C-alpha cells in the first residue's frame, strides 16, 4: 500500500475530528456544537446561480471577508453567497447573516466531502479568508475549474510552507488563483517559493471598521453615564486584564470614568467582576453584559485598553483605532501587523504588568499633547490602510462579468 502526503494529511484531519468528538462526549460545549453542526453533510444545492463561496475560520475572519461580500452583492446582485465557518463562535453569531443565502459549518476536509461540496451549487469563485488552508477543498476547486482567492492573507517564515519538509504543502498553493495579501513580507515569502500571482492590498477589515465608524449610532444610556467626563474603554478583557485594571480604578481621576466590556459575559463572570468592584464607586465603572455594541462604543473613548494580551493574543484593535483612540494592550500582540505598526509609530502602547499599565495610563491622562498625537497617529494609520476591498474587486471583476 502506497501512503501519499495527501493520504497522511487526510488521516490527520480525521484524527482531529475524532479528537473533537471525544471532547464532545466529555461535555465540552464548543466541541459539542462543532460536532452537532457537522452531523450531516449539507443537502444537494441548487442549479440556479451563479454562487460564490466564502469561508472563514471564525468571527474575526468573517469581519475581514464581510466588506468583500457586501461589495460583490452591491455590484453583482445576481450572485448567491454560501458562507461557511470552521468554528462555532463564528457560526453561532453570524448564522443569520442576511447577505448570505446559506450559512453552514464547513464539512470535515476529506476528498469525498470536498468533491461533493464544490458540486452543490454552480460556484463561480471561492474566497478563503486570511489563513484557512484546507488542501482537499483547494484541490477540488482546482479540479472543477473554480477560481480560489485568498483574502487578507498573512504568512510567516516559520510556517510549514517554508520549512525543508514543506514541499507538498508549497505545491498545494498552486491550486490558488490569486493571493491578496496584507503585507510585503507575505508577498516576498510567496515570491520566494515561486508564486507571483499575488497582490499587496492590505487588510479588508479596515474597510469594515471604517464603515462601522461612519454608521455609529448614539447610546443615550452610555452618554448619561459618562456625563461630560473623559472615558476609558476596556474592551474584550479576560481575568488577567481585569486583575490589572480594577486596582487602577481606585486611583482613577474624578473627571474620568471607565466602560468595562469583558470577553466572557456569562452571569457567573459578570458577578465576579461586580464583586471585585465592591470598593469602587459605582458611578465610575459601567460593565457591559451584552455583545454586538462594543465596536460602536469606542466613539466615546479617550483611549482604550484591549484585552487578551496576557493570554493567547490581543483582540481586535482596528475598531478603536478607526475612532482615533490610542490603544493599550498586553505583551501578546506581535501576531498582528497593525499592533506592531502602531507601537512603532507611537499610537499603541504595550504593557507587561501592573506598574507599566499605571505609567501608560498616567501618561495618556496627564500629557494632553502626547495623547492627541497618539490619536492623530491612529487616524492617519487607518486612512493609509483603506481600499483593500476596491483593489480586490478591480482584480476579480472579470470573474463575474458574464
C-alpha positions as CSV (number, residue, x, y, z in Angstrom):
1,X,0.0,0.0,0.0
2,X,1.4,3.4,-1.0
3,X,1.0,6.2,1.5
4,X,0.8,9.6,0.0
5,X,1.2,13.0,1.6
6,X,-2.5,13.7,0.8
7,X,-3.4,10.5,2.5
8,X,-1.4,11.4,5.6
9,X,-3.0,14.9,5.6
10,X,-6.5,13.4,5.3
11,X,-5.7,11.0,8.1
12,X,-4.6,13.9,10.3
13,X,-7.8,15.7,9.5
14,X,-9.9,12.7,10.5
15,X,-7.9,12.2,13.7
16,X,-8.5,15.8,14.7
17,X,-12.3,15.3,14.0
18,X,-12.2,12.2,16.2
19,X,-10.5,14.2,19.0
20,X,-13.2,16.8,18.9
21,X,-15.9,14.1,19.0
22,X,-14.2,12.6,22.1
23,X,-14.1,16.1,23.7
24,X,-17.8,16.5,23.0
25,X,-18.6,13.2,24.7
26,X,-16.9,14.5,27.8
27,X,-19.1,17.6,27.8
28,X,-17.0,20.2,26.1
29,X,-19.7,22.7,24.9
30,X,-17.7,24.1,22.0
31,X,-16.8,20.6,20.8
32,X,-20.4,19.6,21.1
33,X,-21.5,22.5,18.8
34,X,-18.7,21.7,16.4
35,X,-19.9,18.1,16.1
36,X,-23.6,18.8,16.0
37,X,-23.1,21.3,13.2
38,X,-21.4,18.7,11.1
39,X,-23.6,15.8,11.9
40,X,-24.9,15.6,8.3
41,X,-23.4,16.7,5.1
42,X,-25.4,19.6,3.6
43,X,-28.1,18.5,1.2
44,X,-27.5,19.0,-2.5
45,X,-27.7,22.6,-3.6
46,X,-29.4,24.3,-6.5
47,X,-28.8,24.5,-10.2
48,X,-29.7,28.2,-10.1
49,X,-26.8,30.6,-9.8
50,X,-24.2,31.9,-10.0
51,X,-22.9,31.2,-6.5
52,X,-19.8,32.4,-4.6
53,X,-18.3,30.6,-1.6
54,X,-16.8,32.4,1.3
55,X,-15.1,30.5,4.1
56,X,-13.9,32.0,7.4
57,X,-12.4,30.3,10.4
58,X,-14.4,32.3,12.9
59,X,-15.9,35.7,13.6
60,X,-12.8,37.8,13.1
61,X,-12.1,36.3,9.7
62,X,-15.7,36.8,8.7
63,X,-15.4,40.5,9.5
64,X,-12.4,40.6,7.2
65,X,-14.4,39.0,4.4
66,X,-17.6,40.9,5.0
67,X,-16.7,44.1,3.1
68,X,-16.0,42.0,0.0
69,X,-19.3,40.1,0.4
70,X,-21.2,43.4,0.6
71,X,-19.3,44.9,-2.3
72,X,-19.9,41.9,-4.5
73,X,-23.6,41.8,-3.7
74,X,-23.9,45.5,-4.4
75,X,-22.1,45.3,-7.8
76,X,-23.5,41.9,-8.8
77,X,-26.9,41.4,-7.1
78,X,-27.4,38.2,-9.0
79,X,-24.7,36.4,-7.0
80,X,-25.7,34.0,-4.3
81,X,-23.5,33.5,-1.3
82,X,-22.6,30.4,0.5
83,X,-20.8,31.2,3.8
84,X,-19.1,28.6,5.9
85,X,-17.3,28.6,9.2
86,X,-14.9,26.3,10.9
87,X,-15.6,27.5,14.5
88,X,-18.9,27.5,16.4
89,X,-18.0,31.0,17.7
90,X,-18.3,32.4,14.2
91,X,-21.2,30.3,13.0
92,X,-23.4,30.9,16.1
93,X,-23.1,34.7,15.9
94,X,-23.4,35.0,12.1
95,X,-25.7,32.1,11.2
96,X,-28.5,34.6,10.3
97,X,-26.2,37.0,8.3
98,X,-28.7,38.5,5.8
99,X,-26.4,38.7,2.7
100,X,-25.7,35.0,2.8
101,X,-28.1,32.7,1.0
102,X,-26.9,29.9,3.3
103,X,-24.6,29.8,6.4
104,X,-23.1,26.4,7.3
105,X,-20.3,24.7,9.1
106,X,-17.5,23.6,6.8
107,X,-17.7,19.8,6.5
108,X,-14.5,18.0,7.5
109,X,-11.8,18.3,4.8
110,X,-11.8,14.9,3.3
111,X,-11.6,14.2,-0.5
112,X,-15.1,12.9,-0.6
113,X,-16.6,15.9,1.2
114,X,-14.6,18.3,-1.0
115,X,-15.8,16.7,-4.2
116,X,-19.4,16.8,-3.0
117,X,-19.2,20.3,-1.8
118,X,-17.9,22.0,-4.9
119,X,-20.7,20.4,-6.9
120,X,-23.5,21.5,-4.6
121,X,-24.0,24.8,-6.4
122,X,-22.8,26.3,-9.7
123,X,-19.9,28.1,-7.9
124,X,-18.1,30.7,-10.0
125,X,-15.5,31.6,-7.3
126,X,-14.3,30.8,-3.8
127,X,-12.8,33.1,-1.2
128,X,-10.8,31.8,1.8
129,X,-10.1,34.4,4.4
130,X,-6.7,35.1,5.9
131,X,-5.2,31.7,6.6
132,X,-7.6,28.9,6.1
133,X,-5.7,26.1,4.3
134,X,-7.9,23.1,3.5
135,X,-6.0,21.2,1.0
136,X,-8.7,18.7,-0.2
137,X,-11.1,21.6,-0.8
138,X,-8.4,23.5,-2.6
139,X,-7.7,20.6,-4.9
140,X,-11.4,20.0,-5.6
141,X,-11.9,23.7,-6.6
142,X,-8.9,23.5,-9.0
143,X,-10.2,20.2,-10.5
144,X,-13.6,21.7,-11.2
145,X,-12.2,25.0,-12.7
146,X,-13.5,27.2,-9.8
147,X,-11.1,30.1,-9.1
148,X,-9.9,30.3,-5.5
149,X,-8.8,33.6,-4.0
150,X,-7.2,34.2,-0.6
151,X,-8.3,37.5,1.0
152,X,-6.2,39.4,3.6
153,X,-3.6,36.6,3.6
154,X,-0.7,36.9,6.0
155,X,2.1,34.4,6.2
156,X,5.1,34.0,8.5
157,X,8.6,32.5,7.8
158,X,8.1,29.8,10.5
159,X,5.1,28.2,8.8
160,X,5.4,24.8,7.2
161,X,5.3,26.1,3.7
162,X,8.8,27.5,4.2
163,X,10.3,24.5,6.0
164,X,12.6,21.9,4.5
165,X,9.8,19.3,4.7
166,X,7.2,21.7,3.2
167,X,7.4,20.7,-0.4
168,X,4.0,19.1,-0.7
169,X,2.3,22.0,1.1
170,X,4.0,24.5,-1.1
171,X,2.8,22.6,-4.1
172,X,-0.8,22.9,-2.9
173,X,-0.6,26.6,-3.2
174,X,-0.6,26.1,-6.9
175,X,-4.4,25.5,-6.6
176,X,-4.9,29.2,-5.7
177,X,-5.8,31.6,-8.5
178,X,-4.6,34.7,-6.7
179,X,-3.4,35.8,-3.3
180,X,-4.5,39.2,-1.9
181,X,-2.0,39.8,0.9
182,X,-1.8,42.1,3.9
183,X,1.9,42.9,4.0
184,X,5.2,43.0,2.0
185,X,6.6,40.1,3.9
186,X,3.9,37.8,2.8
187,X,4.3,38.9,-0.8
188,X,8.1,38.2,-0.5
189,X,7.5,34.8,1.1
190,X,5.2,33.8,-1.8
191,X,7.6,35.0,-4.4
192,X,10.4,33.2,-2.7
193,X,8.7,29.9,-3.3
194,X,7.7,30.7,-6.9
195,X,4.3,32.3,-6.6
196,X,4.0,35.6,-8.4
197,X,0.1,35.6,-8.5
198,X,-0.2,37.9,-5.5
199,X,-1.2,41.4,-4.9
200,X,-0.3,43.6,-1.9
201,X,-3.6,45.3,-1.0
202,X,-3.8,45.4,2.9
203,X,-6.4,44.1,5.2
204,X,-10.1,44.3,4.1
205,X,-11.2,44.6,7.8
206,X,-10.0,48.2,7.9
207,X,-12.7,48.9,5.3
208,X,-15.2,47.2,7.5
209,X,-14.3,49.1,10.7
210,X,-14.3,52.4,8.8
211,X,-17.9,51.6,7.7
212,X,-18.9,50.8,11.3
213,X,-17.5,54.2,12.5
214,X,-19.4,56.0,9.8
215,X,-22.7,54.3,10.9
216,X,-22.1,54.6,14.6
217,X,-25.4,55.4,16.5
218,X,-25.7,57.2,19.8
219,X,-26.2,55.4,23.0
220,X,-28.2,57.6,25.4
221,X,-27.7,55.4,28.4
222,X,-23.9,55.4,27.9
223,X,-23.9,59.2,27.4
224,X,-25.8,59.7,30.6
225,X,-23.3,57.5,32.5
226,X,-20.3,59.4,31.0
227,X,-22.0,62.8,31.8
228,X,-19.2,65.0,30.4
229,X,-16.3,63.1,31.8
230,X,-13.5,61.6,29.9
231,X,-13.9,57.9,29.2
232,X,-11.6,54.9,29.1
233,X,-12.9,51.8,27.5
234,X,-11.5,48.4,28.4
235,X,-12.7,46.0,25.6
236,X,-12.7,42.2,25.3
237,X,-11.0,41.8,28.7
238,X,-10.1,38.5,30.3
239,X,-9.5,37.9,34.0
240,X,-5.7,38.6,33.8
241,X,-6.6,42.0,32.3
242,X,-9.2,42.7,34.8
243,X,-6.8,41.9,37.7
244,X,-4.6,44.8,36.4
245,X,-7.4,47.2,35.6
246,X,-9.5,47.0,38.8
247,X,-6.8,48.2,41.2
248,X,-6.1,51.2,38.9
249,X,-9.8,52.2,39.1
250,X,-9.3,53.1,42.8
251,X,-6.9,55.8,41.7
252,X,-8.6,56.9,38.6
253,X,-9.1,60.7,38.5
254,X,-12.6,62.0,39.3
255,X,-13.1,63.5,35.9
256,X,-12.7,60.1,34.3
257,X,-14.9,57.0,34.0
258,X,-14.4,53.5,32.6
259,X,-16.6,51.2,30.4
260,X,-15.6,47.6,31.0
261,X,-16.6,45.1,28.3
262,X,-15.4,41.6,29.2
263,X,-14.9,38.9,26.7
264,X,-16.9,36.5,28.8
265,X,-20.4,37.9,29.6
266,X,-21.7,34.8,31.4
267,X,-23.7,35.6,34.5
268,X,-21.0,34.0,36.6
269,X,-18.2,36.1,35.3
270,X,-20.3,39.4,35.4
271,X,-21.0,38.6,39.1
272,X,-17.3,38.1,39.7
273,X,-16.4,41.4,38.1
274,X,-19.1,43.3,40.1
275,X,-17.9,41.6,43.3
276,X,-14.3,42.7,42.6
277,X,-15.6,46.3,42.1
278,X,-17.1,46.5,45.5
279,X,-14.6,49.1,46.7
280,X,-15.0,51.3,43.5
281,X,-17.7,53.9,43.3
282,X,-20.5,52.5,41.0
283,X,-20.7,55.8,39.1
284,X,-17.1,55.3,37.9
285,X,-17.5,52.0,36.1
286,X,-20.1,50.7,33.6
287,X,-19.9,47.0,32.9
288,X,-21.2,45.8,29.5
289,X,-23.0,42.5,29.7
290,X,-24.1,42.2,26.1
291,X,-22.4,41.6,22.7
292,X,-22.6,43.5,19.4
293,X,-22.2,47.1,20.6
294,X,-18.5,47.4,21.6
295,X,-17.3,48.4,18.2
296,X,-19.6,51.5,18.3
297,X,-18.9,52.4,21.9
298,X,-15.3,53.3,21.1
299,X,-16.7,56.6,19.7
300,X,-16.9,57.7,23.4
301,X,-13.3,56.7,24.4
302,X,-10.3,59.0,25.0
303,X,-8.1,55.9,24.9
304,X,-8.7,52.1,25.0
305,X,-7.3,49.1,26.7
306,X,-7.7,45.9,24.6
307,X,-7.7,42.6,26.4
308,X,-6.2,39.2,25.6
309,X,-2.6,40.2,25.6
310,X,-1.8,38.4,28.8
311,X,-3.3,35.2,27.3
312,X,-3.1,33.8,23.8
313,X,-3.3,37.1,21.8
314,X,-4.9,40.5,21.9
315,X,-8.3,41.1,20.4
316,X,-9.2,43.4,17.6
317,X,-7.6,46.9,17.8
318,X,-8.8,48.1,14.4
319,X,-12.2,49.1,15.8
320,X,-10.9,51.6,18.4
321,X,-8.2,52.8,16.0
322,X,-10.8,53.8,13.5
323,X,-12.2,56.3,16.1
324,X,-8.7,57.7,16.7
325,X,-8.3,56.0,20.1
326,X,-4.8,55.3,21.3
327,X,-4.7,51.6,22.4
328,X,-3.0,49.9,25.3
329,X,-2.6,46.1,25.5
330,X,-0.5,43.3,26.9
331,X,2.6,41.7,25.6
332,X,1.0,39.1,23.3
333,X,0.4,41.3,20.3
334,X,3.1,40.7,17.8
335,X,1.0,38.4,15.6
336,X,-1.0,41.4,14.5
337,X,0.6,43.7,11.9
338,X,-1.4,46.8,12.9
339,X,-0.4,46.4,16.6
340,X,3.3,46.1,15.7
341,X,3.0,49.1,13.3
342,X,1.2,51.3,15.8
343,X,3.6,50.5,18.6
344,X,6.5,51.6,16.3
345,X,4.6,54.8,15.3
346,X,3.5,55.8,18.8
347,X,-0.2,55.1,18.5
348,X,-0.2,52.0,20.7
349,X,1.4,51.1,24.0
350,X,2.2,47.6,25.1
351,X,2.4,46.9,28.8
352,X,3.9,43.9,30.7
353,X,2.4,44.3,34.1
354,X,0.6,46.5,36.7
355,X,3.3,49.1,37.2
356,X,3.7,49.7,33.4
357,X,0.0,49.9,32.9
358,X,-0.2,52.6,35.6
359,X,2.6,54.5,33.9
360,X,1.0,54.4,30.4
361,X,-2.5,55.3,31.7
362,X,-1.0,58.3,33.7
363,X,0.9,59.4,30.5
364,X,-2.3,59.4,28.4
365,X,-4.3,61.2,31.1
366,X,-1.8,63.8,32.1
367,X,0.1,64.6,28.8
368,X,-2.5,66.1,26.6
369,X,-0.1,66.6,23.7
370,X,1.1,63.0,23.8
371,X,-2.5,61.6,23.9
372,X,-3.6,63.9,21.0
373,X,-0.5,62.9,18.9
374,X,-1.2,59.2,19.5
375,X,-4.8,59.8,18.4
376,X,-3.7,61.5,15.3
377,X,-1.3,58.7,14.5
378,X,-4.1,56.1,14.8
379,X,-6.4,58.1,12.5
380,X,-3.7,58.6,9.9
381,X,-2.8,54.9,10.1
382,X,-6.4,53.9,9.5
383,X,-6.6,56.2,6.4
384,X,-3.5,54.7,5.0
385,X,-4.9,51.2,5.2
386,X,-8.2,51.7,3.5
387,X,-9.0,50.5,0.0
388,X,-8.2,46.8,0.0
389,X,-11.8,45.8,-0.9
390,X,-11.7,48.0,-4.0
391,X,-8.3,46.7,-5.0
392,X,-9.6,43.1,-4.9
393,X,-12.8,44.0,-6.8
394,X,-10.8,45.6,-9.6
395,X,-8.7,42.4,-10.0
396,X,-11.5,39.9,-10.0
397,X,-14.2,41.8,-11.8
398,X,-13.8,39.7,-15.0
399,X,-14.8,36.6,-13.0
400,X,-18.4,38.0,-12.7
401,X,-18.7,39.9,-15.9
402,X,-20.5,37.1,-17.8
